[in-house]
Amino acid sequence: MIRLSPLLLALFWILDVADGLVVLSGDTCSSPELRAAIEKSLKEDVAQTLVALREELMTNIKPAHFVIFCGPSTQDYKYVAQSCHFCTHSDDKITCHVFESNKK
């Protein structure tokens, strides 16, 4: 279960520009593959989770150009991202955010 504060939900908007239209989305995950990668990679601490998630993305999801950040699930996060493929997922201890980057 994802624990996001109301403030974070208000700030968590992904800006997607397609065909000249601006679309705002409050969804927390646009990709079942990214959600599965995060679920598989959640470990006992943040450092282990980051290493496992990076390896999972590089090995099993192509292209492997992502921005990843993880932290305690009890911490509030504030960020802005522009990406069509993204996911925020957590367990009781750790929350991870993954955004596909535009790097080619």
PyMOL commands that set and color helices and strands:
alter all, ss='L'
color gray80, all
select helices_A, chain A and resi 6-11+32-41+46-60
alter helices_A, ss='H'
color red, helices_A
select strands_A, chain A and resi 14-18+21-25+66-72+86-90+94-100
alter strands_A, ss='S'
color yellow, strands_A
deselect
rebuild
show_as cartoon
